[in-house]
Amino acid sequence: MSRRRIALYLFIAFIALVIAYYNLVDEPQPEWPVNLVHFLMRH
């Protein structure tokens, strides 16, 4: 594979990780069960 395609895939993976991290650490919705990551990492 070309370096450009690998860089694109890495960029997409990084964005997906940032979105997943934000969703896990963010305050959970009131109707959702307790977010375990948020519960463990809150200050």
C-alpha positions, 0 to 999 in steps of 0.5 A, a space after each residue: 500500500 502507498 504511504 498516502 493511503 496508510 496515512 489516511 487510514 491512520 488519520 481516520 483511526 485517530 479521529 475515531 479514537 478521539 470520538 470514542 474517548 470523548 463519548 466514553 468520558 463525557 457525562 452519560 445521558 440521563 436515560 442511559 446506564 452509568 458510564 463505567 469509564 466516566 465513573 472510574 475517571 471522574 475527578 
